[in-house]
Structure formats: C-alpha cells, structure tokens
C-alpha cells in the first residue's frame, strides 16, 4: 500500500514540472516539494512495515492510513503552505537539503531495522536485496541535494 502512494506522489511530482504543462501550479518549487513528500511516505513505509506485519491490519485500513498521510503531505504543497524547496535561478533551499538528509538518516534507521528483523518477518534471502535498494536510495538522495545557494 505504501509503495502505491509513493508511486502516485512521484507521478504527480513528474507532472508538476512547468514544462510538462499538466498541472496549473507546476514549477520547480512544486515538483521539488512533492519529491520531499514522496520520500517521507517512502521512509514511513519502511519504518512502519514491521509493525504492520506484526499487527496485520486489513488492507483497506493500511490503504486508508497511507492515503491520509499522502493527502496530509500534499495539502500544504497545493495550498502554498509548504516551505520553499527551490527558487528559480538560485537553486535548492536549505530546507530541501536538510529534509533530504533527514530522509537519508531515517533510511539508514530502516536499514538497521531490516538487519534486526526476525526471520519470520523477512527471510534472510530477501534482506540483501532490500538493504541494497535502501543503500541506493540513500545515494540517490545525496546526489539530488548537492547544490544549495538559497538560504530559505
């Protein structure tokens, strides 16, 4: 369920670029803000999935929880109440870069959790694949947050 919502947010992120012309509020700041929202849902998915496996809520409950999280993150972006993440001609804001480092830290926590999960929650044969995907995701976050010239 979580990855569905990550994909949905990433699709909106793609459509938000001004040159795409698909969303009326598009632009680099909107697209960058939506990217951060998607990464937050991704981190939440990795961090709470062990709990969801243990308590086993019904699929519709999980779907609803993730949908509400996605909506709660997207609403401030659409209404202009999300912090500035990108300024045209200047670059990424300090907020966006800090948010990416926080995302990377939580992805590292998720990696530690996966290593510590019992065998019945994640077979040892699957762990290297999940850990590698998290490692690559952390690297991708680091790559996207390299340049900052806007202090806001």
TORPA-4810 file (N, C-alpha, C, O; in nm, 3 decimals):
<nodes>
NODE_1_0.082_-0.121_0.000_0.000_0.000_0.000_0.086_0.126_0.000_0.058_0.223_-0.070_X
NODE_2_0.192_0.122_0.081_0.280_0.239_0.090_0.345_0.273_-0.042_0.355_0.389_-0.080_X
NODE_3_0.391_0.170_-0.112_0.459_0.194_-0.239_0.363_0.243_-0.347_0.405_0.315_-0.438_X
NODE_4_0.236_0.206_-0.338_0.137_0.262_-0.431_0.134_0.413_-0.414_0.138_0.487_-0.513_X
NODE_5_0.125_0.459_-0.289_0.116_0.602_-0.264_0.246_0.675_-0.297_0.242_0.789_-0.342_X
NODE_6_0.360_0.611_-0.275_0.487_0.670_-0.317_0.486_0.689_-0.469_0.524_0.795_-0.520_X
NODE_7_0.442_0.586_-0.540_0.434_0.596_-0.686_0.337_0.703_-0.732_0.364_0.775_-0.828_X
NODE_8_0.222_0.715_-0.665_0.125_0.817_-0.700_0.182_0.957_-0.680_0.166_1.044_-0.765_X
NODE_9_0.250_0.976_-0.568_0.311_1.107_-0.541_0.422_1.134_-0.643_0.436_1.246_-0.691_X
NODE_10_0.501_1.032_-0.675_0.608_1.052_-0.774_0.551_1.085_-0.912_0.613_1.160_-0.987_X
NODE_11_0.436_1.029_-0.946_0.371_1.063_-1.073_0.328_1.210_-1.073_0.346_1.280_-1.173_X
NODE_12_0.272_1.256_-0.962_0.234_1.398_-0.951_0.360_1.484_-0.956_0.359_1.591_-1.017_X
NODE_13_0.468_1.438_-0.893_0.596_1.509_-0.898_0.639_1.529_-1.044_0.680_1.639_-1.083_X
NODE_14_0.629_1.425_-1.123_0.666_1.433_-1.264_0.577_1.531_-1.338_0.626_1.611_-1.418_X
NODE_15_0.449_1.526_-1.312_0.354_1.614_-1.381_0.365_1.759_-1.336_0.318_1.849_-1.406_X
NODE_16_0.427_1.783_-1.221_0.435_1.918_-1.166_0.539_2.006_-1.234_0.534_2.128_-1.219_X
NODE_17_0.631_1.948_-1.307_0.730_2.032_-1.375_0.660_2.124_-1.473_0.572_2.081_-1.548_X
NODE_18_0.700_2.250_-1.473_0.635_2.352_-1.553_0.634_2.317_-1.701_0.533_2.341_-1.769_X
NODE_19_0.741_2.262_-1.753_0.748_2.229_-1.895_0.653_2.117_-1.934_0.621_2.102_-2.052_X
NODE_20_0.608_2.039_-1.838_0.511_1.934_-1.868_0.375_1.995_-1.900_0.301_1.943_-1.983_X
NODE_21_0.342_2.106_-1.836_0.215_2.175_-1.863_0.092_2.096_-1.822_-0.017_2.120_-1.875_X
NODE_22_0.107_2.004_-1.728_-0.007_1.920_-1.689_-0.078_1.968_-1.564_-0.195_1.936_-1.543_X
NODE_23_-0.010_2.045_-1.481_-0.071_2.096_-1.359_-0.061_2.248_-1.356_0.043_2.303_-1.392_X
NODE_24_-0.168_2.316_-1.315_-0.166_2.463_-1.318_-0.070_2.525_-1.217_-0.027_2.639_-1.236_X
NODE_25_-0.034_2.454_-1.113_0.052_2.509_-1.009_0.196_2.463_-1.026_0.277_2.481_-0.936_X
NODE_26_0.229_2.405_-1.139_0.359_2.342_-1.159_0.475_2.440_-1.157_0.457_2.561_-1.165_X
NODE_27_0.591_2.384_-1.144_0.715_2.458_-1.139_0.817_2.381_-1.058_0.785_2.279_-0.997_X
NODE_28_0.938_2.430_-1.058_1.045_2.358_-0.988_1.021_2.349_-0.838_1.052_2.247_-0.777_X
NODE_29_0.966_2.455_-0.778_0.941_2.450_-0.633_0.834_2.346_-0.600_0.850_2.268_-0.507_X
NODE_30_0.726_2.345_-0.676_0.620_2.246_-0.651_0.672_2.105_-0.672_0.647_2.016_-0.590_X
NODE_31_0.745_2.083_-0.780_0.797_1.949_-0.809_0.894_1.905_-0.700_0.892_1.789_-0.658_X
NODE_32_0.978_1.995_-0.655_1.075_1.964_-0.550_1.005_1.934_-0.417_1.046_1.844_-0.344_X
NODE_33_0.902_2.010_-0.386_0.825_1.988_-0.263_0.753_1.853_-0.268_0.749_1.781_-0.169_X
NODE_34_0.697_1.821_-0.382_0.627_1.693_-0.398_0.726_1.578_-0.386_0.692_1.472_-0.332_X
NODE_35_0.847_1.597_-0.435_0.950_1.494_-0.421_0.977_1.464_-0.273_0.987_1.348_-0.233_X
NODE_36_0.987_1.569_-0.192_1.010_1.551_-0.049_0.892_1.475_0.013_0.913_1.386_0.095_X
NODE_37_0.770_1.509_-0.025_0.652_1.438_0.027_0.659_1.289_-0.007_0.628_1.205_0.077_X
NODE_38_0.698_1.258_-0.128_0.711_1.117_-0.168_0.815_1.044_-0.087_0.796_0.928_-0.050_X
NODE_39_0.927_1.111_-0.059_1.031_1.046_0.020_0.986_1.024_0.165_1.026_0.927_0.228_X
NODE_40_0.904_1.114_0.217_0.852_1.096_0.353_0.762_0.973_0.359_0.771_0.895_0.454_X
NODE_41_0.677_0.955_0.259_0.591_0.836_0.257_0.677_0.710_0.239_0.647_0.607_0.299_X
NODE_42_0.782_0.719_0.159_0.873_0.605_0.141_0.937_0.566_0.274_0.939_0.448_0.310_X
NODE_43_0.988_0.664_0.347_1.052_0.637_0.477_0.949_0.579_0.574_0.978_0.482_0.645_X
NODE_44_0.831_0.638_0.577_0.726_0.587_0.667_0.693_0.442_0.634_0.670_0.362_0.724_X
NODE_45_0.692_0.408_0.506_0.663_0.271_0.464_0.766_0.175_0.520_0.731_0.070_0.575_X
NODE_46_0.892_0.208_0.506_0.996_0.119_0.558_0.997_0.112_0.710_1.024_0.006_0.767_X
NODE_47_0.967_0.223_0.776_0.974_0.224_0.922_0.855_0.155_0.989_0.871_0.092_1.093_X
NODE_48_0.736_0.166_0.930_0.620_0.106_0.996_0.583_-0.032_0.942_0.496_-0.099_0.998_X
NODE_49_0.647_-0.074_0.833_0.610_-0.205_0.777_0.630_-0.321_0.874_0.547_-0.412_0.876_X
NODE_50_0.737_-0.322_0.957_0.746_-0.433_1.054_0.628_-0.435_1.151_0.581_-0.542_1.190_X
NODE_51_0.581_-0.317_1.190_0.466_-0.309_1.279_0.341_-0.360_1.208_0.261_-0.434_1.266_X
NODE_52_0.323_-0.321_1.082_0.206_-0.365_1.007_0.207_-0.516_0.986_0.101_-0.580_0.989_X
NODE_53_0.325_-0.574_0.967_0.334_-0.719_0.952_0.293_-0.787_1.082_0.224_-0.889_1.079_X
NODE_54_0.335_-0.731_1.195_0.304_-0.790_1.326_0.156_-0.780_1.360_0.094_-0.879_1.400_X
NODE_55_0.098_-0.660_1.345_-0.042_-0.643_1.387_-0.140_-0.681_1.277_-0.256_-0.711_1.306_X
NODE_56_-0.095_-0.679_1.152_-0.175_-0.727_1.040_-0.310_-0.659_1.019_-0.411_-0.727_1.008_X
NODE_57_-0.314_-0.523_1.014_-0.443_-0.460_0.986_-0.492_-0.496_0.846_-0.413_-0.530_0.758_X
NODE_58_-0.620_-0.487_0.828_-0.679_-0.518_0.698_-0.621_-0.425_0.592_-0.577_-0.314_0.621_X
NODE_59_-0.623_-0.473_0.469_-0.565_-0.398_0.358_-0.629_-0.260_0.344_-0.560_-0.162_0.318_X
NODE_60_-0.761_-0.252_0.359_-0.828_-0.123_0.343_-0.786_-0.024_0.451_-0.784_0.096_0.427_X
NODE_61_-0.752_-0.074_0.570_-0.705_0.014_0.678_-0.567_0.070_0.642_-0.542_0.189_0.657_X
NODE_62_-0.479_-0.017_0.594_-0.346_0.029_0.552_-0.359_0.129_0.437_-0.294_0.234_0.437_X
NODE_63_-0.441_0.097_0.341_-0.463_0.184_0.225_-0.508_0.322_0.271_-0.459_0.424_0.223_X
NODE_64_-0.603_0.324_0.364_-0.656_0.450_0.416_-0.550_0.529_0.492_-0.539_0.651_0.474_X
NODE_65_-0.474_0.462_0.575_-0.369_0.531_0.652_-0.268_0.596_0.558_-0.232_0.712_0.576_X
NODE_66_-0.221_0.520_0.460_-0.124_0.577_0.366_-0.186_0.689_0.281_-0.120_0.789_0.253_X
NODE_67_-0.310_0.672_0.242_-0.378_0.777_0.166_-0.391_0.905_0.245_-0.372_1.014_0.191_X
NODE_68_-0.425_0.892_0.374_-0.435_1.011_0.460_-0.299_1.077_0.479_-0.289_1.200_0.480_X
NODE_69_-0.194_0.995_0.495_-0.059_1.051_0.507_-0.021_1.127_0.380_0.032_1.237_0.387_X
NODE_70_-0.048_1.066_0.266_-0.017_1.132_0.138_-0.095_1.262_0.124_-0.039_1.364_0.084_X
NODE_71_-0.222_1.260_0.157_-0.304_1.381_0.147_-0.256_1.489_0.244_-0.252_1.607_0.209_X
NODE_72_-0.218_1.447_0.366_-0.169_1.544_0.465_-0.039_1.609_0.420_-0.013_1.725_0.453_X
NODE_73_0.042_1.537_0.346_0.168_1.593_0.296_0.146_1.679_0.171_0.215_1.779_0.152_X
NODE_74_0.051_1.641_0.088_0.028_1.714_-0.037_-0.052_1.842_-0.016_-0.032_1.940_-0.088_X
NODE_75_-0.144_1.844_0.081_-0.230_1.961_0.103_-0.152_2.090_0.123_-0.184_2.190_0.059_X
NODE_76_-0.049_2.092_0.211_0.024_2.218_0.226_0.099_2.260_0.099_0.121_2.379_0.076_X
NODE_77_0.138_2.163_0.019_0.207_2.196_-0.106_0.110_2.265_-0.201_0.142_2.368_-0.260_X
NODE_78_-0.010_2.207_-0.216_-0.109_2.261_-0.308_-0.164_2.396_-0.262_-0.207_2.477_-0.345_X
NODE_79_-0.164_2.420_-0.132_-0.219_2.545_-0.080_-0.112_2.652_-0.056_-0.143_2.762_-0.013_X
NODE_80_0.013_2.619_-0.084_0.121_2.717_-0.069_0.173_2.733_0.073_0.237_2.833_0.104_X
NODE_81_0.146_2.637_0.159_0.190_2.645_0.299_0.309_2.555_0.329_0.346_2.538_0.446_X
NODE_82_0.369_2.497_0.228_0.486_2.411_0.245_0.610_2.500_0.233_0.611_2.593_0.152_X
NODE_83_0.715_2.474_0.310_0.835_2.558_0.297_0.892_2.557_0.155_0.876_2.459_0.081_X
NODE_84_0.956_2.665_0.118_1.017_2.676_-0.014_1.128_2.572_-0.027_1.212_2.558_0.063_X
NODE_85_1.127_2.500_-0.138_1.230_2.398_-0.161_1.320_2.433_-0.278_1.431_2.380_-0.289_X
NODE_86_1.273_2.521_-0.366_1.353_2.556_-0.483_1.313_2.696_-0.529_1.195_2.730_-0.535_X
NODE_87_1.414_2.776_-0.562_1.391_2.910_-0.615_1.454_2.916_-0.754_1.573_2.889_-0.770_X
NODE_88_1.373_2.952_-0.852_1.423_2.961_-0.990_1.542_3.056_-0.998_1.539_3.165_-0.942_X
NODE_89_1.644_3.013_-1.067_1.762_3.095_-1.085_1.860_3.093_-0.969_1.972_3.141_-0.982_X
NODE_90_1.817_3.039_-0.856_1.904_3.036_-0.738_1.939_2.893_-0.701_2.057_2.861_-0.683_X
NODE_91_1.839_2.806_-0.690_1.864_2.666_-0.660_1.783_2.614_-0.543_1.684_2.675_-0.502_X
NODE_92_1.826_2.501_-0.491_1.756_2.434_-0.382_1.773_2.511_-0.252_1.877_2.572_-0.226_X
NODE_93_1.667_2.505_-0.171_1.673_2.576_-0.043_1.743_2.490_0.062_1.760_2.369_0.046_X
NODE_94_1.781_2.555_0.168_1.841_2.485_0.281_1.741_2.386_0.338_1.780_2.276_0.379_X
NODE_95_1.613_2.422_0.341_1.510_2.330_0.391_1.509_2.200_0.312_1.503_2.092_0.371_X
NODE_96_1.514_2.209_0.179_1.508_2.087_0.098_1.629_1.999_0.124_1.617_1.877_0.138_X
NODE_97_1.744_2.059_0.130_1.865_1.979_0.152_1.863_1.918_0.292_1.900_1.801_0.310_X
NODE_98_1.820_1.995_0.391_1.809_1.939_0.527_1.707_1.826_0.530_1.729_1.723_0.595_X
NODE_99_1.596_1.844_0.461_1.493_1.738_0.456_1.549_1.612_0.392_1.518_1.501_0.436_X
NODE_100_1.630_1.627_0.289_1.690_1.509_0.226_1.786_1.438_0.319_1.793_1.315_0.319_X
NODE_101_1.861_1.513_0.399_1.950_1.448_0.496_1.870_1.375_0.605_1.910_1.268_0.650_X
NODE_102_1.759_1.433_0.646_1.673_1.366_0.744_1.617_1.237_0.683_1.614_1.133_0.749_X
NODE_103_1.574_1.244_0.558_1.525_1.124_0.489_1.635_1.018_0.484_1.609_0.900_0.511_X
NODE_104_1.756_1.058_0.450_1.867_0.962_0.444_1.893_0.900_0.581_1.920_0.780_0.590_X
NODE_105_1.884_0.980_0.686_1.906_0.926_0.821_1.799_0.822_0.856_1.831_0.717_0.911_X
NODE_106_1.675_0.851_0.823_1.569_0.755_0.852_1.579_0.631_0.764_1.541_0.522_0.807_X
NODE_107_1.629_0.646_0.642_1.652_0.528_0.558_1.762_0.441_0.619_1.755_0.318_0.612_X
NODE_108_1.862_0.504_0.679_1.967_0.427_0.748_1.909_0.354_0.869_1.947_0.241_0.897_X
NODE_109_1.818_0.419_0.941_1.749_0.353_1.053_1.670_0.234_1.000_1.669_0.128_1.063_X
NODE_110_1.603_0.250_0.887_1.528_0.140_0.826_1.621_0.024_0.791_1.585_-0.092_0.806_X
NODE_111_1.742_0.056_0.743_1.839_-0.049_0.714_1.874_-0.127_0.840_1.881_-0.249_0.838_X
NODE_112_1.896_-0.056_0.949_1.928_-0.122_1.076_1.812_-0.209_1.122_1.833_-0.319_1.172_X
NODE_113_1.691_-0.159_1.106_1.573_-0.237_1.144_1.564_-0.366_1.064_1.530_-0.472_1.118_X
NODE_114_1.594_-0.358_0.935_1.585_-0.476_0.849_1.688_-0.581_0.891_1.660_-0.701_0.890_X
NODE_115_1.805_-0.536_0.928_1.908_-0.630_0.975_1.861_-0.701_1.102_1.890_-0.819_1.121_X
NODE_116_1.788_-0.629_1.187_1.746_-0.684_1.316_1.613_-0.758_1.313_1.574_-0.820_1.412_X
NODE_117_1.543_-0.753_1.199_1.413_-0.821_1.193_1.427_-0.971_1.209_1.523_-1.031_1.160_X
NODE_118_1.332_-1.033_1.280_1.336_-1.179_1.290_1.310_-1.245_1.155_1.251_-1.185_1.065_X
NODE_119_1.353_-1.368_1.143_1.343_-1.444_1.017_1.199_-1.456_0.968_1.175_-1.458_0.847_X
NODE_120_1.102_-1.466_1.059_0.964_-1.484_1.016_0.905_-1.358_0.953_0.804_-1.365_0.883_X
NODE_121_0.968_-1.242_0.975_0.918_-1.118_0.916_0.984_-1.088_0.782_0.921_-1.029_0.694_X
NODE_122_1.108_-1.127_0.767_1.178_-1.106_0.640_1.284_-1.213_0.628_1.384_-1.211_0.701_X
NODE_123_1.264_-1.307_0.535_1.364_-1.413_0.520_1.502_-1.357_0.489_1.515_-1.255_0.421_X
NODE_124_1.603_-1.423_0.540_1.741_-1.377_0.521_1.779_-1.367_0.374_1.866_-1.288_0.338_X
NODE_125_1.715_-1.446_0.289_1.747_-1.440_0.146_1.698_-1.310_0.082_1.750_-1.270_-0.022_X
NODE_126_1.598_-1.245_0.142_1.546_-1.119_0.087_1.619_-0.996_0.141_1.615_-0.890_0.080_X
NODE_127_1.684_-1.011_0.254_1.746_-0.895_0.320_1.849_-0.823_0.232_1.846_-0.700_0.226_X
NODE_128_1.940_-0.895_0.165_2.039_-0.821_0.085_1.975_-0.734_-0.024_2.023_-0.625_-0.052_X
NODE_129_1.868_-0.782_-0.082_1.801_-0.705_-0.187_1.740_-0.578_-0.129_1.755_-0.469_-0.185_X
NODE_130_1.671_-0.591_-0.017_1.608_-0.475_0.046_1.715_-0.378_0.096_1.701_-0.257_0.078_X
NODE_131_1.820_-0.430_0.157_1.927_-0.343_0.206_1.996_-0.270_0.091_2.026_-0.152_0.102_X
NODE_132_2.021_-0.341_-0.019_2.084_-0.276_-0.133_1.993_-0.167_-0.191_2.041_-0.060_-0.228_X
NODE_133_1.863_-0.194_-0.197_1.772_-0.092_-0.251_1.771_0.032_-0.161_1.764_0.145_-0.211_X
NODE_134_1.779_0.013_-0.031_1.785_0.128_0.060_1.918_0.203_0.045_1.921_0.326_0.048_X
NODE_135_2.026_0.129_0.030_2.156_0.190_0.011_2.158_0.277_-0.116_2.208_0.389_-0.113_X
NODE_136_2.103_0.226_-0.224_2.097_0.300_-0.349_2.006_0.422_-0.334_2.035_0.529_-0.387_X
NODE_137_1.895_0.406_-0.261_1.805_0.518_-0.238_1.874_0.629_-0.160_1.856_0.747_-0.191_X
NODE_138_1.952_0.593_-0.060_2.028_0.693_0.015_2.126_0.765_-0.077_2.139_0.887_-0.071_X
NODE_139_2.193_0.690_-0.163_2.285_0.752_-0.259_2.214_0.846_-0.354_2.269_0.950_-0.389_X
NODE_140_2.094_0.810_-0.396_2.018_0.896_-0.487_1.975_1.024_-0.417_1.975_1.131_-0.478_X
NODE_141_1.939_1.015_-0.290_1.903_1.134_-0.214_2.022_1.227_-0.202_2.009_1.349_-0.220_X
NODE_142_2.137_1.172_-0.172_2.258_1.253_-0.157_2.292_1.324_-0.287_2.332_1.440_-0.286_X
NODE_143_2.275_1.255_-0.396_2.307_1.313_-0.527_2.214_1.429_-0.560_2.257_1.528_-0.620_X
NODE_144_2.086_1.419_-0.522_1.990_1.522_-0.560_2.003_1.648_-0.474_1.951_1.753_-0.513_X
NODE_145_2.069_1.641_-0.360_2.077_1.756_-0.270_2.213_1.821_-0.264_2.251_1.873_-0.159_X
NODE_146_2.288_1.820_-0.374_2.426_1.865_-0.367_2.447_2.015_-0.370_2.544_2.064_-0.313_X
NODE_147_2.360_2.090_-0.435_2.388_2.232_-0.455_2.283_2.317_-0.386_2.163_2.299_-0.406_X
NODE_148_2.329_2.410_-0.305_2.237_2.498_-0.233_2.292_2.640_-0.238_2.403_2.668_-0.193_X
NODE_149_2.211_2.729_-0.294_2.252_2.870_-0.295_2.145_2.958_-0.233_2.164_3.079_-0.217_X
NODE_150_2.031_2.899_-0.198_1.921_2.976_-0.140_1.909_2.940_0.008_1.884_2.824_0.039_X
NODE_151_1.927_3.035_0.099_1.930_3.004_0.240_1.794_2.976_0.302_1.790_2.928_0.416_X
NODE_152_1.683_3.003_0.233_1.549_2.990_0.293_1.504_2.851_0.317_1.393_2.830_0.367_X
</nodes>
